[in-house]
Amino acid sequence: MSISTSSAAFVPFEGQQPVTLCDGAHQWPVDFTSTDCRTVLLKDVDPQGKTLWVEIPVNLSEQQLQALTPPLALFLYAKASSRAYFNDVLLGENGKPGNKVTEIPGAMDSHFYLPEGLLKMGKNRLVLHLSAQQGWLTLTRPLHFIGIGGFADPRQHLQQYSELGLVLLGVLLTGLVYFSVRSITPSQRSNHLLLVLMCLFSAVQLFAEMSRGLLGYAYPIHDIRLLTITLMSLGFGVCLLVFIAGQFARHHALHWIYAGILVTLGALWLLDSFDARTTAATFFPAFFAAIITVRFWWRTRSDQGGFSALALSLFILCMILTADYFHETLYFVFVSLLLGYLFIQQALESNRQELRQQQDNERIARLSFRLEQGQQQARPALLTLKSAGKIDKLNTAEIAYCQAAKDYSEIHLLNGQQHLYSGTLKSLEAELPSTFLRVHRSFLVNLEQIRRLSSATPDSTNASLILSNGQTVPVSRRLVPAVRSAVADKPDFGAD
């Protein structure tokens, strides 16, 4: 995470600045001309696993002094406990530097009040007593920033684009909830679970990135934060590779997944910087995923493969162009855009599957109807009616339609006769064969007797069916497509 000093005048200490380094065994005041002291660059100061004294020359011009507005503070962003002296005046302690037994871990990001008048034009001297005995990881750059500026919470110089980060965190959590709900249904469950994991890994990584500026913590926690960021980046990359391989690599998906994971793990082993590792953890899986989509598009020339190849190629290009500040909020903008594309692609695929399922269901329904139709013709079903102590048997093939009449149902025969069924239309529908179709909330019709579908007119809310005996049955507007599909194969069927 970079340090922002744009909000106020700042005098940063450059990493290429020569400083004098002495062993931590010295006592204050330290003789920096001692033979065991040496000159190094500020960026090479490393207190990890040891205690050090560091003397930093501070040369201030009149212009720099005038630009600084009191009250002032010395800002130190480092993986270390520290004690600071400015012009031989003790500014304070951040934790307590010492050996493994006596050290008290300090905050990762600290500041020390600089009393007014302590700074002077020309030569000044900053002395730092540093130690970092409590960490688990060894960082290549444990000192992140040292500088003088207006007194303020040191976290405010870390939280660049915090509002955008919170918005992106909300977007990722929304995606997490959405895909979690979609994964409940069996269709495309594995793909939705992968999208759930990608949203989860990205959200945790983003929160870990923002936690340094939002929460503040003792420097040993920084190691946990870095490990979390790298592992979440790796989790996102692997899920992305598995998702793309499953869609576009078909039978060779496992080979691509194994190859991508092995190359990524090899890169993580060889790289020594956590920033580089975090980048590699996403870059290599995304690179393999891009190769898969390009290969698929090249072989099939499909739009889906082409758009996916373009999206992944742009994602990789953005990673390369922004490598120096890749882990800032901008990275999560790219991730959110990529997840947005995958969401759209998945939604389109779900729609295509639902359409195919609907078409299959229609074919099954037609086949079932034909089977029922053949059975009805070979052995007509009988409907039992009980009325006034007698039982009548009706041949269902002679029924034209049935109409609801409150708690009863009227049965209309082809010859114009009517019978009363002592039950609701719903219970009657359950007793009739599937050659009868519900075309209206109050009407059941014998599909065998339909001759024409008359479309709805401006003067009529519903369409209507013309039966073989000339009778007319209304059809609900929303059921017109289902009725048309059910009887479309009838040779004597017509529509207007």
TORBADO-765652 format. One record per residue: z negated, y negated, x negated of N, C-alpha, C in turn; residue in one letter. Coordinates in pm, whole numbers, plus 50000, padded with zeros to 5 digits. Each point is the difference from the previous one (the first is absolute). Layout:
! residues N
ZYXZYXZYXA...
This chain:
! residues 496
500005011949914500004988150086500004987749911M500924990950022500094988049918499004989650048S499744990249913499064989350030500774987650038I499684994250115500664987750045499154988049965S500594990449929499294987749966500744987950052T500885002150098500824989150050499244990850094S498865004850056499284992150099499184988849937S499785000249870499224989749934500394999349854A499634988949932500274998649857499235010749924A500665006449902499405011049927500424998949854F499105004049912500325001449858499855014749966V501095007749999499915014349968499995002249849P499375010849957500025003949860501095010449983F500974997349913501165008649985499665012849926E500665010950041499765013049939500415000749854G500954991549959500465000149861499124991449910Q498964994450055499114991249923499155008249904Q499944996249870499135007049905498534997350030P499205010549991498554998950020499315008149890V498714997849984499235007249900499115010250071T500025012249949499315011350064498955005649905L498775001750049498925005949921499345011450077C499365008949925499315011350060498834995250085D499705007650106498954996150092498605000949944G499855005749879498675001249939499454986549956A500854989949987499544986749960499114994150108H499114991349959499134992750090500434985550006Q499674993550112500334985750014499024991649917W500504990149930501394995749982500735009149903P501265002450029500815009549924500724992649888V500005006449882500754994549887501415006150002D500954992650053501365005450014500784999949869F499344995249889500665000849868499585012649927T499195008450066499535012349937501175009149966S499805008449900501085008749951500425010550101T499125003550094500385010150100500694993950121D500234986950000500744993450107501474999149963C500854999350100501444999849975500704991450105R501234996249969500794991950092500995009150076T500024998650132500925007550085500564990450104V500955004750077500504992350114499085002250119L499874989850083499125001050116500375011750089L501285002750016500445010950087499605013749947K499675001049873499645012849939498495002449997D499224990850052498555001950006499695011250099V499255010249954499725011750084498535003949987D499184996650101498585003549994499675013750058P501005007950034499755012950065499345009849904Q498835004950037499265009749919499294993849882G499874986849998499364993349886499454986550044K499314993149909499594986150023500664991349894T500394987950039500754991149912499494985750015L500194992349896499874985550004501374994249975W500404990550080501324993949988499854984849992V500604994249899500024985449985501404995050033E500094991050099501294995050046500044984949980I500894995049912500154985549985500614994050127P499454988950047500514993350119500344985649963V501294997249986500444986649966500514993050124N499314989350042500344993050122500574986349969L501154997150058500594986849987499404990550103S500214987149979499504990250095500615002150138E501285003750003500695002550128499375011750074Q499665010749927499385011650061498624996750056Q499244992249925498674996350046500074991550127L500954990850004500144991450117500475007850123Q500755010849976500505008050112498925008650063A498945003049924498925008350051499034991650083L499745004550121499134992750092498675007250013T498894993649961498685006350014499685002550148P499095009550029499335008949904500965010549946P499735004449879500895009249931499325013649979L500835009849973499495013549975500915007049898A499405008949926500765009149914500245012850079L501255003850017500365012050077500335011449904F499405011650026500235011849918500315011850092L501225004949991500435011750077500195011349900Y499055009549997500055010349897499185012150042A500395011449948499225012250021498905000249893K498914992550029498944998649900498804993050061A498845003149942498834991450017500124989149894S499454988050028500254988949908498844990149997S499914993149888499114988449982500854989349935R499934987750049500914989449954499224988349942A500494995049885499474988049935501164990349983Y499764987350032501044989949979499394988749918F500634997849884499454990249904498525002749975N499695013249979498675004949966498984998750113D500454996750121499124999250116500225012450087V498945007150033500115012050083500394996050142L501125005350046500464997250137499415009850100L499775012549959499455009850092500475014049968G499595009550083500355014149981500685005450125E500895009349978500625007850108499605014449975N499005004950073499405012649963499174997949875G499985010049913499314998649872500705008649897K500714993949902500685007949897498985007449913P500365012149956499135007949915500595013749976G499175009349954500495013649975499975007950130N500275013049993500115008150122498705000450079K498874998249931498715000850067499604986550057V500224989449924499484986850040500984991750082T501275003550001500984991750071499785000450151E500134988450063500054998850145501424995750037I500745008150076501404996550030500124986650070P500944991949956500254987150063501155000950099G500244988850068501114999350096501335000149926A501005005650065501335000249940500544985849983M499674991450093500504986249998498804990750009D499824991849897498794991849993500354985749961S499034991250016500144986249955498654994749957H500014990249908498794994049946500124984850015F498954994050051500004985550020500024992949864Y500894990349988500094991849879499374986450031L498834997049941499354987150027500904988249962P499924989650076500824988249975499644994049864E501024996749925499804994149868499995010249888G500005013150035499985010249895501365001149931L501064997650077501355000549943500274986849928L500705000749892500384988049928501455001249954K500614988449981501384999949954500065005249857M501035007849971500155005849867499435014049995G499245002749891499545013649975498755003350082K500065011550067498855005950068499955014749959N498905006550032499855014049961499385007950115R500695011050037499475009350100499655013049929L498795004850023499565012849945499645009250116V500545012149995499745010050104499365012349938L498935004750062499415012849965500435009950108H500795010349962500645008950098499625014549974L499915007850108499885014649989500525006350128S500525012249987500495007750116499695014749974A498785003950028499535013649968500025009450120Q500234994750121499785007950121501285005050068Q501164996649949501235004050068500395014449972G500995004950077500535013649982501395000049939W500744989150018501364999149951500084990149885L500995001949915500254990649891501264992250033T499864986950020501124991550037500654994049875L501304997950008500704993849886499694985149990T499674993450112499674985849999498744997750083R498825002349943498774998250078499674985350028P500484990649915499824985850026501214994750074L499814995750123501134995750082500264985049992H498924992049992500204985550000498714993049958F500174989449919498904990949967500544985850012I499254991250065500474986350014498934991050057G500284986849997499084989950052500664993050117I499254998350109500544993350116498904995050091G500364994950117499034995250096499105011150049G498704997050015499025010250040500355005250140F500135013150012500335006350127499765015049988A500005006650113499895014550001501195005749922D499745008349900501135005249919500995008350082P499585005350115500905008250080501134991950063R499794986850013501044992150066501264999049915Q499865002349869501174999749913500695013749993H499395010050064500605013350006500775002250130L499554993750108500545002950132501264992050030Q501085003149929501274993950033500595006950123Q500554992150090500685005450118499075009250081Y498704996750007499065008850069500345001250149S500464988950060500355000550142501165009750023E501024999349915501135009250011499545014349978L499085002049904499495013449975499305005850121G499214991850069499315004850120500985003150111L501074991850012501045002950100500675013349969V500355002149873500645012749962499065011850022L498714998049973499035010750025499985003450148L500064989850086500075002550144501265007450040G501134996549938501275006950028499905014749963V499455002849881499885013849955499045008050089L498914994050040499055007050088500615002350139L500804990450047500695002050127500975011749991T500765000549889500895011449979499245013149992G498824999649937499175012049990499615005050139L499564991050087499605004050135501205005050079V501134992849991501205003750077500485014049963Y500165002449870500525013149958498975011150023F498714996649999498985010050032500165004650144S500254990550090500215003550141501285008250014V501074995849931501275007350011499895014249944R499135002149902499875013249938499315010050091S499404995350111499355009250093501035009050067I501184994550029501065007950064500675009049898T500415012050040500585009549904501294995249935P500814992550074501294995649947499804990749881S500665003449887499954992049879498574997949949Q499105009550028498594998149961499854998549850R500685008349922499834999649855500464986649943S501124994750050500484987049952499044988950037N499455000450121499064989850041498715000749918H499565012049967498815001549916500244994049862L501205001949945500324994049870499994984750009L500504994650110499964985550019498574995150017L499165008050067498574996750011499394999049862V500285009949915499425000149866500524988349917L501294996750013500554988749924499324987050040M499814998050131499294988050047498564999949949C499355011750005498605000949956499894996949851L500835006549918499934997749855500284985449966F500994994050066500344986049972498884990650044S499395003050116498914991550048498795000749907A499655012049955498875001549908500304993149868V501245001649951500394993649874499934984750013Q500504994850111499974985550021498564995050007L499145007250071498604995750008499345000549863F500315010549921499445000949865500494988449914A501284996450014500534988549926499274987250039E499764998250130499374987750049498494999949979M499405011649978498535000849995499414991849887S500744998449890499464992349888499794985450040R500944994750077499864986350044499154998550125G499935010550082499254999150125498515002849981L499685010049918498645004949994499274996149872L500675001049886499314998549873499185012549974G499895004049872499265012349969499665000249852Y499045008749964499635002049860501165006949927A500124997349871501205004549930500225015250000Y498965008850005500315014450005500815003950125P499814992650111500745003150122501504997649981I500334991749901501434997049977500775012749966H499365009349930500665012649966500335008050126D499065000350095500255007050126501134993350076I500004986849999501064992650068501375003349941R500105000349867501285002949936500465014250030L499075009549996500365013850032500475001250145L499314992950090500405000450142501404994450018T500294988849936501324993850012501085009449950I499785006149885501015009049943500195012550086T498905005950047500105012050082500684997150134L499704988450060500644996550127501494997549980M500364993749886501414997949970500715013349982S499355009449932500575013449983500135007150133L498984998950086500065006450131501154994650083G500184986850000501114994050074501345005049945F500145000149866501265004249940500345014550033G499015008949990500255014250027500375002050147V499284993450091500325001450143501404994750030C500384989149936501354994650018501045010149954L499765006149884500945010049947500095012150094L498855004950048500005011650090500724996650130V499764987950052500634995750125501534999649985F500484993849893501444998649980500635013649968I499345008149916500545013149966500115008950123A499004999450087500045008150121501144996250093G500404987349999501074995350088501395001949941Q500124998249867501344999249942500325010949897F498995007049948500275010249898500135014050058A499585001750128500145012850070499375011449922R500845009949962499505012349936499524997749858H500374988849938499584997349862498844990249994H499354997650112498944989950005498885002949900A499545012649995498895003349911500344997449854L501255002749961500394997649861499904985249965H500464991450090499924985649976498554995449998W499185005350088498594996050005499285004049872I500205012749956499355004649877500444991549881Y501304997549989500534992449887499444985849999A499994993650117499494986350008498534999149965G499195009550049498574999749972499735002649852I500715009649940499795003149858500374988249911L501124993550028500404988349921498984988750016V499534998050122499024989450025498695002749926T499515012450008498755003449931500174998849849L501175003649949500274998449857499954985449958G500584991350082499984985749969498574994650003A499205004350098498624995550009499195004549878L500325011749948499295005149882500354992049876W501274996049987500454993249878499664985249999L499964993650116499734985650005498514997349980L499664988849932498604997149973499474988150079D500864993250073499594988550080499915004050147S498934995850066499845003650140501034992850087F500384988049963501064993150074501305007949991D500325004849878501225007949981499915013250075A498835006249998499825012750071500174998250151R499424989250051500114997650144501454997750041T500734992749916501424997850028500785013249994T499745007949895500715012749984499705009750113A498754999650052499605009350106500834998250126A500514988050024500884997750114501475000249959T500294994749878501404998349959500755013349989F499435009849931500745012449976500245008150128F498995001850088500315006650128501054992550081P499914986550002501004992250074501385001449937A500045001049868501285001849930500625013450036F499215010650001500525013250040500444999750146F499224993350084500384999050142501324992750016A500214989549919501274992650006501175008949957A499815008149896501065009149955500355009850112I498985005250068500235009550110500864993650108I499674987750040500764993550108501414996449958T500154995449875501354996849950500855012749996V499415010849954500725012849994500405004650140R499064998750096500285004050137501134991450058F499914986849978501054991150052501355003149937W500025002849871501255002749930500685012550056W499195010050042500565012650050500384999150147R499254992050077500225000050145500594987050053T499844989149925500434986650043499354996050133R498785004850023499314996850125499344986249991S499924993250113499364986850003498535001049965D499355010550049498575001649973499745001349850Q500805008249932499855001549856500314987149926G501034992850046500394987649935498934989350011G499454998250120498964989950019498745003649923F499645012849999498815004349926500194997949850S501185003249949500294997849858499914985249965A500534991550088499954985649976498564994950002L499205004550097498624995450011499185004049877A500155012449956499245004749883500494993449872L501304997849989500544993349881499484985749990S499954993050113499464986450000498525000049965L499265009950049498575001249969499815001849850F500785008749939499895002349855500414987649922I501074993550044500464987849932498914989250004L499354998450115498924990250011498845003749908C499695012849986498955004349909500334996249856M501265001749961500414996949863499954985049975I500524992150096500074985549982498634993450001L499045006450067498664994050011498965008149923T500445006749893499105009049927498774992849945A500164987249958498894992849938498884997050099D500334998450128498984997050099500145009450121Y500425012349970500315009950103498805003050090F498804999749944498835004350077499344988550075H500654988850004499504989250085500415003050145E499754990650088500275001950142501465003050027T500904995349914501445001950020500365014750011L499325008649923500285014350006499815005450142Y498934995550064499705005150133500944994250106F500624988649970501084995250086501155009949995V500365004349877501095009849985499655013250070F498765004549982499565012550063500074999050151V499544988750054500024998250146501434999950053S500904993549926501414999850042500595014149996L499685007549894500525013749989499435008750112L498724998750028499405007750109500604995850134L500304987050013500654995350123501355006650019G500775001149890501305006850010499815014750037Y499055006749933499765014250031499545001750145L499224990350049499575000550140501214999250094F500914990649972501204998650084500835012849994I500175005149878500795012349984499365011650077Q498675001049993499315010950067500084998450152Q499914987450045500114997550145501395004050051A501034996549923501365003850039500175015250001L499415006549899500105014649993499255006350118E498844994350034499255005250115500804998450129S500684988650014500844997750118501145010150006N500605002549883501095009949996499495013850038R498825003649951499435013150034499655000950148Q499454989150054499685000050143501265001350084E501084993449956501265001150073500545014349994L499925005949879500455014049988499145009250085R498684997450002499105008250081500314998550148Q500294987750041500364997550139501285007250038Q500994999549910501265007050027499785015150008Q499155005249910499695014450004499295003650131D499084991350041499285002750125500955000050119N500974990849998500984999450108500845012750003E500395004849881500785012549995499185011750053R498725000449960499135010850048499834999250151I499844987750050499844998250145501255004650075A501164996749945501255004350065500135015149998R499645006049888500075014649990499045006450099L498774994450007499025005450095500504998750143S500644988550027500534998050135501085010250032F500895002549904501075009850023499435013850022R498955003449923499385013050018499355001050138L499274989450038499384999850131501055000350111E501114992949974501074999650099500595013950022Q500235007149888500545013550012499035009350069G498714998449967498995008450064499904996950149Q500114987150035499924995950140501155005850081Q501185000149938501165005450070499925015150013Q499495006649895499915014650003498865004750091A498874993049997498855003850080499294987350048R500434994550112499454987450048498495000650016P499324989149957498554999250014499644996750144A498815004550041499514997650135498774991249994L499904990550090498864991150011499215003750125L498705002349984499145003950112499404987750066T500204999050133499444989050078499035005650104L498804994450007499005004250098499804988850100K500195003350126499884989750104499615006550131S498934994750064499565004550134499795015050006A499385005349895499665014249999501155009249970G501184994749969501135008749965500514996649861K500705009449942500534998549865501525000750004I500654990049943501474999849992500425001049854D501115006749979500605001249867501304992049999K500094990349909501214991849988500745003749872L501325001850013500845002049882500174986349933N499544998749874500044986949933501424995049981T500995009050000501394995749983500484992250122A499305001650116500404993050121499344986350014E499134996349902499324987150005500904989549937I500184988750070500794988849945499114991049916A498874995750056499064991649927498655000550069Y498994995049930498654999450054499504985649987C499204995650099499534986250001498504999750024Q499294991649923498564998750015499684993150132A498925004950067499534994150126498485000049996A499434990749921498564999149977499485013049941K499115007050071499435012349945500875012250027D501144997950066500925011050031501354997049935Y500915009650012501364998349950500995005150104S501054992250018501055004150093501105007249923E500415011450052501075007949938501244998750088I501084994649942501254998050073501015010649957H500475007950099500965010649971501424994850009L500935008049946501424996150002500554999050142L499455007850092500504999850139499374989050084N499184991449936499404988850071498625002750052G499555012650000498665003150048498944994949902Q498774998150051498904995449917498805009350016Q499255001449892498765007850000498924991649932H498755002950034498884992649943499225009149905L499804995149881499235007349899498614993649989Y498965008050013498634994750002499474997949858S500634991449929499594996849864500784988049949G499574994649885500674988349944501345004049939T500794990049972501305002449938499835006149861L498934996349934499755005449866499725014950006K499185004350096499705014350013501235007750046S500834993950084501235006550044500965001649882L500074989949915500885000649882499625011849910E498705002749993499545011049915500445013650053A500225001150132500415012750060501515002050000E500764989449990501455001150005500565003449862L501155006349994500645003049871500474987149931P500355001049873500384988249922501354994450041S500655006150097501254994250053499704988150090T498734997050022499604988250074499484989449901F500444987650018499684989249907499344988450073L498944994549941499344988250055500854987849965R500614993750100500894988649976499384986950045V498845001050063499324988450053498565004150021H499074990650004498615003950019499785006850135R500954998350094499855005950134501055010550032S500875003449902501105009250032500205010449890F500205012550047500475011049917501375004250055L500955002849909501335003350049500485013049936V500785007650077500605012449952501244996349917N499945002349869501104996149912501335006650039L499915011850060501225007150038500774992850111E499304991550074500634993650116500464985749970Q499834995449877500414986349965501514999749980I500644990150062501464998449984500354986749934R499194989850016500364987049944498744991849974R500034992049893498954990349968500574986150023L499414992950095500454986550030499094990149929S500554991849909499204990849920499394989350088S498904994049945499314989250072500904987850011A499894993050110500764987850024499034988250009T500514987749992499104988550013499195000150128P500545006250105499295000550127499035011750009D500035008849900499175012050005499255001549869S498705002150009499195001449879500295013149929T500215010850076500185013449944501435004850013N500345009249913501245007450017499745010950105A501045007550036499815010450101500905011949969S499575011550050500765012449984500635003850134L501265003749996500695005150119500015015149991I499455006850101499915014549998501225006350068L500125013149989501175007150052500124999150151S498864998150071500054998950146500074985550047N500224990749903500124986050034498724992250001G498865006749986498724993049998499884991749870Q499194989350007499814990849887498545000149957T499795000749869498655000149943499904988949896V498994991250009499874989149902499575005349862P500424992849895499645003649862499374987849934V498835001649939499374989049927500904995649886S500074986949979500884994649896499695006149863R498725001549968499635005349868500355014849984R500225007150112500325014249993501515002850005L500804989650015501455001950010500565007249877V499624996049874500555007349883499635014850001P498755003250039499585014150002500765007850105A500234993950117500755006850106501435002249956V500614989849942501385001249956500145011049894R499025000549908500035010349896499825013950059S499145001250102499705013150057501195006150074A500844991750059501105005350082501374996949941V500014995149876501284995849942500975011549984A499495012249983500885011549979500515006350129D499554995150117500465005850125501484996350020K500855009750024501444997250013500334991350121P499185000550105500294992450121499214987150009D499394995949885499184987949999500854987749971F499684989050072500684987449973499004988749996G500434988549947499114988349991500834987650010A499364989750054500694987150004499054988949958D
